[in-house]
Amino acid sequence: MASEGLAGALAAVLGGQGLSVHSCDSEPAGEPLAPVRLRKNVCYVVLAVFLNEQDEVLLIQEAKKECRGSWYLPAGRMEPGETIVEALQREVKEEAGLHCEPLTLLSVEERGPSWIRFVFLARATGGILKTSKEADAESLQAGWYPRTSLPTPLRAQDILHLVELAAQYRQQARHPLTLPQELPCSLVCQRLVATFTSVQTVWVLVGTVGMPHLPVTACGLTPVEQRGGIKMAVLRLLQGCLALPHLAVETKGLLGLQHLGKEHADGICLNVLVTVAFRNPGMQSEPPKVRGENFFWWKVMEEDLQSQLLQRLQESSVVPVNR
């Protein structure tokens, strides 16, 4: 029964679907976990990359005083009560005049749990491109420009990497189409698909408190966790059950993203793929010993799940998380 439930949960997460967050297996010490609130203790930013059939990029000209006249990709802060997709569509309409739909997450960028940017590949579905006659506080105008010859000055050089990431994805998708799943969450947290592999065998770390489940770790908003980034919460959970000095831990990237934004549920859950390996592998073919009774290694026996996991691991078929 437990194995069937775990197989279903793992299949859902690998498929980019979400799972409800009922509790956390790890929380920051000495910090009461209050629900996160946009504009109060967290900031989420959405950004869209558009590429048309002529290999042109949609850019907007900034109207803000500090960067007026410079060019950038359509982007902006999410507002309370919005879903991530609603925020993206609002920003693109305000800044570029176009209706759009997101195709996939391209990357997630973070400066600690309290500032996260969601980068999407998107396509226009309608609307009228904003001209200088419609200039307002949101933008001065929008335009399509050759990917290899963007206008200057750019507001920041960081968009060059994102434009190339979008072009590479269109040429050869590194990960499946991945879009936010609308599920409520009160915290910034991560659900771990923490794996250990040996030859063609995969084990996944499972939490035992309550029903067996994929473990969830809450991200703290303290200065220490801000400086360390969201990887701090992953290491904190694993440190509680594994001997980390002997292990190499790597967050490969995102399998999925959960957020709702309605009814004051401003939290997000990042479903992340993590690898655990011995620093000195030697002849070890079994996963590292688990301390305590709150976790165990589940040997994935279902061939389809095993092959999916191995493929995602070997090809790094995940949404990258950058800091």
N, C-alpha and C positions, 0 to 999 in steps of 0.2 A: 504493500500500500504506500509506504513512505517513498520507495523507489519510483513508483508510478507517478506520484505527486511531484517528485523532484524532476523526473523526465519531462513532465508537462510544463513545469516552470522554466526549465532550461530551454525547452523548445520555443516557448513564448518569448523569452529574452533574446535568443539567437535570431528569432524572426522579427526583431525590432518592436515587438509588442511590449506593453507594460504589465506590471503586477502591482497590486495595491501595497502600500507601505503601512504596516500595522505597528511596527516597533523597530527599534534599532538594537543591534548587537554590541555596538561600541559607541560611546559618547565621550566628548572631551571632559577631562577631570576638572572638578571645581567650577564648572560653568553651567548655570541653570539654562536648559534649552528652551528658549522662548520661540514662538513661531516667527519665521522671517517675514518682513514686510518691505515691499518695494518703497523706495523713497525714504525709508527709515534706517534699515540696516543691510539691505542688499540692493544691488543695481544690476539689471540684466539689459544687455544691448543686443539688438538684432541688426544684421547686415546682409545685403543681398548682392549677389554677383549675377548679372545678366550677360549672356553672350548670344548674339544673333547669328543668322546663317552666313553673314558676311564677316564673321569673326570680329565683330565690333562689341565694345563694352559700354554699358549704360553708366554714365557718370553724372553727378549733379554738381552744380557750382554753389559753394557755401555762401550763406547770407549772414552767418554769425560774425559779430564784430571782430573776434580774435583771429578768424581765418577767412574773412570775406574775400570772395573772388577766387579762392583756391578750389580744386576739384577733388571729389571723393566718391566712393561708392555710396548708394543710398543706405543710410544707417541711422539709428537713433535708439533712445532709451525706451524700454517698455513702461507702460502705465499700469497702475493697479487695476485689476479686474479684466485685463486682456489675456487671451491665450498668446502663445509665442507666435503663432501664424497670424493672428489678428494684428499683433503689433507690427509684424513685418509688412503686411498689406497696407496698414495705415501709413507707415513711414514712406513706403514707395509711392503711394498716392499723393501724400503731402509734398514730397520732395521732387518727384519726377512726373507726376500727373497720370501714372499708369496703374491699371489694375494688374494683379499678378497672382501667381500661385507658386509656392515653393516646390521644388522637385526633390531635393534632398539636403540634409545637413552636409556641409563640406568640412567644417571643423568647429571645434569649441575652444575658445581661448579664455584663460582665467588669470586673474591677479589675486588669487586667494578666493575663498568661497563667497565673499561679498561683492565681487565684480566678475561677471561672466558674460562673454559675448558669443552669440550663436550666429555662425556664418552659413548662409544658404546659397545653393545654386537655385535660381528661380527663372521663370519665364513670364513674359507679358501676355495678358489675356484680353486687354482692351485699354480704353482710356485714350487720352491725347497727351503727347509729349509736351511737357512744360516749356514755354518759351520765356524770353526775357520780359515780355509784356505781362506775364503772370507772376513776376518776381514778388516774393513776400518774405516774411520772417523765416520761413522754412528753407527756402533756397532761391537762388537768382534765376536758374534755368537748369535744364537737363539736356543731354545729348548723347548720341552714339559715336564712339571713337574707335579707330583701329586698335586692336589689342597691343600691337607692337609700336604704336605711336600715340601715346596718351597725351592729353593737353597738360600744360604746366601753368602755374605751379600746382603740384599735388599737396593736399592738406597734410598727408603723411605718406611715407614710403611703404608702410605695412600692407597697403592694398595690392602692391605689385605681386607679392607672394600669393595672395588670395586669388587674384585674376589667373595666375598660372596654375594654381590648384584646380580652379574651375575648368580651365582648358584641358588639363590632364585628365580630369574626371570624365569630361565629354568624350575624350579620345579613348580612354580605357578606364572604366569604373573600378576603383580599388575596393570599394565596399558596396553592399546593397543599398538601394534607395532607403533612406532613413528619415522619418519625420517624427515630430513630437507626438506623444500619445497623451490624450487629455485625461489625466488621472490626478486627483488632489494629493497634495503633500504639504506638510506644514514646515518642513525643514529643508535645508540643503543637505542632501545625503547621496550616498553611492551604494548601489547594489553590486556586490562582487561576484563575478564568475572567475574565481581564483583557481588556476589550473596548475597541475604538475603532470608532466608527460615523461614517459619512458618507452622508447621504441614506438609502437603504434597504440599505446595505452594512455588514456587520459583519466586523471582523478580531478574531482572538483570539491572544493572546501564547502562544507555544509554546516549551518547552525542548527543546534538541537533544542534550543529553548522554545517551548511550544511545539508545533509541528516542524519536522525537518524542512529547512528552507535555505535559499541562497542568502548569505549574510548581508546585512545592511549596516553601514557605518555613517554616523552623523558628522557633518563638517562643522567645526566650531568657528566662531567669529572673533576669537581672541587675537591679539596682535601676533602671537606665536604661530597660530594656524594660518593667519593671513600671509605672513612672511613665507611659511613653508609651502603654501598652496594646497590644493585639494588632495595631493598625494599623502599629506600628513594623516588624514583620516584613514586611508588604506593601511598605512604602516602601523597606526595605532591599533587597529583591529587585529592585524596579523601578529603584532608584537605580543598581544595577549594570549596567543595560543601556539606560537611557533618560536623556535630559537633563531631569531633573525640574523645574529652575527654570522651564522654559517650559511646564510641563504642570500640569493640574489632575487629581488622582487622588482618587477617592471609592470607598469600600467601600459598595456598595448594601445588602448583607445576605447572608444565608445561603441557599444552595441545598440544602445537606444537611449531615449530621453523622455522623461515624464514630467508634465506640468499641467496645471489647470488654470489658475489665475482667478477663478470665480470664487465668490464667497470667502474672500480673504485668504485663499490657499495659495500663497505666493512661493511656496517651496518648490524645489525640483528634485528629482531623483535621476541620477546618471547611472545607467547600467553599464559597468565597465568590465573589460576583459583584462585579467591580471595573470602574469606568469610567476610561478615560484620555482626556483631551481637551486640546487646545491652549488655553492661557489667552487667547490672541488668535487665534481661529479663522481670520480672514481668508478666503483662498481655498483653504486646505489641505484636500484631499479624500483624502489618503493618510495612513496612520498615521505617527507620529514615527519617525525613524530609530533602528534598534537598533545599539548599540555591541557589538563583539565577535562571537563566533560561537556563543555558548551559547543564543541565543534568536532567534526570528524571528516576524513577524506572518503568521498563517495566515488567508487570506481564506475565509470560510465560504460555500461555494457551494451546499450542500444547502438547498433552499428551506424544508423543515420546520424544520431547526435554526435557520436565519436568522430565520424568523418567530417561533419560540419565544424566541430571544434578544431580539429587538426588543420582543416583548410583555412579557417579564420586566423589561426595562430601562425601557420607557415607563410601565409600571404599578407599578414598584417591587415586583414580585411575588416577594418574598423574605422570609425570616424576619428581622426586624430584630435588629441587634446593637447593644446600648446600653452605654454606659460611665457 
